[in-house]
């Protein structure tokens, strides 16, 4: 009959599922700092991804009048203002609704409107 192992050390346990843990006491302070930094970075990434998801789920009130700062850029070939770009980004979920509206379609679907959206970094939707 085999003698019972001394349970004071992981090396002597009959089954130790995490063999790397027996080296845990030998981790240096540098390794612990690196582990802490990696953990902190992972948590930061999760927080940022969660914040992005929350930001996307915020309801937008579709109001074509909100695009009025872009009227000059759309009706001429002048570059869009920062306010215009922020309004286009804000109203991006509504662009298909505006395109489907017969009274807004000509304004929103014009080549200059597409150019303004592109300049602002907003892809023109396919509806």
Secondary structure per residue as TSV (DSSP state, phi and psi in degrees):
chain	resnum	aa	ss	phi	psi
A	1	X	-	360.0	138.7
A	2	X	-	-80.1	137.8
A	3	X	-	-72.5	151.7
A	4	X	-	-69.5	135.9
A	5	X	-	-73.9	155.2
A	6	X	-	-76.0	123.3
A	7	X	T	-82.8	11.3
A	8	X	T	-81.5	-13.7
A	9	X	S	-132.9	138.5
A	10	X	G	-61.1	-27.7
A	11	X	G	-65.3	-26.0
A	12	X	G	-97.9	-2.4
A	13	X	S	-73.5	146.6
A	14	X	S	-63.7	-36.1
A	15	X	-	-138.3	117.2
A	16	X	-	-122.3	103.7
A	17	X	S	-70.9	-18.0
A	18	X	-	-120.8	79.2
A	19	X	G	-62.5	-26.0
A	20	X	G	-71.4	-21.6
A	21	X	G	-67.2	-20.5
A	22	X	G	-67.4	-16.5
A	23	X	G	-93.1	-1.3
A	24	X	G	-51.1	-46.0
A	25	X	G	-62.6	-20.1
A	26	X	G	-88.9	3.3
A	27	X	-	-66.4	134.2
A	28	X	-	-81.3	169.3
A	29	X	H	-62.5	-35.9
A	30	X	H	-62.5	-44.7
A	31	X	H	-63.1	-38.7
A	32	X	H	-66.6	-39.0
A	33	X	H	-65.6	-41.4
A	34	X	H	-63.6	-41.6
A	35	X	H	-63.1	-42.1
A	36	X	H	-64.0	-42.4
A	37	X	H	-64.3	-43.6
A	38	X	H	-62.4	-41.6
A	39	X	H	-64.1	-45.2
A	40	X	H	-61.9	-40.7
A	41	X	H	-64.5	-41.7
A	42	X	H	-63.4	-42.1
A	43	X	H	-64.1	-42.1
A	44	X	H	-61.0	-43.6
A	45	X	H	-61.9	-43.3
A	46	X	H	-62.9	-40.8
A	47	X	H	-63.8	-43.6
A	48	X	H	-65.4	-40.4
A	49	X	H	-65.5	-39.7
A	50	X	H	-65.9	-42.4
A	51	X	H	-62.2	-39.5
A	52	X	H	-64.1	-42.3
A	53	X	H	-64.5	-39.2
A	54	X	H	-67.0	-40.7
A	55	X	H	-63.4	-39.0
A	56	X	H	-67.0	-33.6
A	57	X	T	-81.7	-2.3
A	58	X	S	-69.5	132.1
A	59	X	-	-70.4	139.9
A	60	X	-	-108.9	134.4
A	61	X	-	-88.5	115.3
A	62	X	-	-77.6	116.1
A	63	X	-	-147.9	108.8
A	64	X	G	-61.7	-23.9
A	65	X	G	-62.5	-24.6
A	66	X	G	-62.9	-20.7
A	67	X	G	-88.4	5.6
A	68	X	G	-59.8	-29.8
A	69	X	G	-63.3	-13.7
A	70	X	G	-95.4	-3.5
A	71	X	H	-58.0	-43.8
A	72	X	H	-63.5	-43.1
A	73	X	H	-69.4	-33.9
A	74	X	H	-77.5	-37.3
A	75	X	H	-82.0	-15.5
A	76	X	S	-128.7	-169.0
A	77	X	S	-105.9	22.4
A	78	X	-	-74.3	152.2
A	79	X	-	-71.1	149.8
A	80	X	-	-71.7	149.7
A	81	X	-	-80.6	168.2
A	82	X	H	-62.8	-37.9
A	83	X	H	-63.6	-42.6
A	84	X	H	-58.4	-48.2
A	85	X	H	-62.1	-40.8
A	86	X	H	-65.8	-35.9
A	87	X	H	-70.2	-37.6
A	88	X	H	-65.3	-43.0
A	89	X	H	-62.3	-41.0
A	90	X	H	-64.7	-39.6
A	91	X	T	-93.2	6.9
A	92	X	G	-51.7	-43.8
A	93	X	G	-63.8	-15.6
A	94	X	G	-97.1	-8.2
A	95	X	H	-58.9	-39.0
A	96	X	H	-64.2	-39.2
A	97	X	H	-61.4	-41.2
A	98	X	H	-67.9	-38.5
A	99	X	H	-66.1	-35.0
A	100	X	H	-77.2	-15.2
A	101	X	S	-81.2	117.9
A	102	X	H	-58.4	-32.2
A	103	X	H	-79.6	-16.6
A	104	X	H	-107.4	-18.4
A	105	X	H	-53.0	-47.2
A	106	X	H	-63.0	-38.0
A	107	X	H	-71.8	-46.2
A	108	X	H	-80.4	-28.6
A	109	X	S	-96.0	2.8
A	110	X	S	-65.5	157.0
A	111	X	H	-58.0	-37.5
A	112	X	H	-66.7	-35.8
A	113	X	H	-65.0	-40.1
A	114	X	H	-64.1	-39.3
A	115	X	H	-65.8	-41.7
A	116	X	H	-62.8	-45.8
A	117	X	H	-60.5	-43.1
A	118	X	H	-63.8	-43.6
A	119	X	H	-60.5	-35.5
A	120	X	T	-81.5	-4.0
A	121	X	T	81.1	21.3
A	122	X	-	-107.4	115.6
A	123	X	-	-66.2	138.6
A	124	X	-	-73.3	130.1
A	125	X	-	-74.2	153.0
A	126	X	-	-104.8	113.0
A	127	X	-	-107.0	360.0
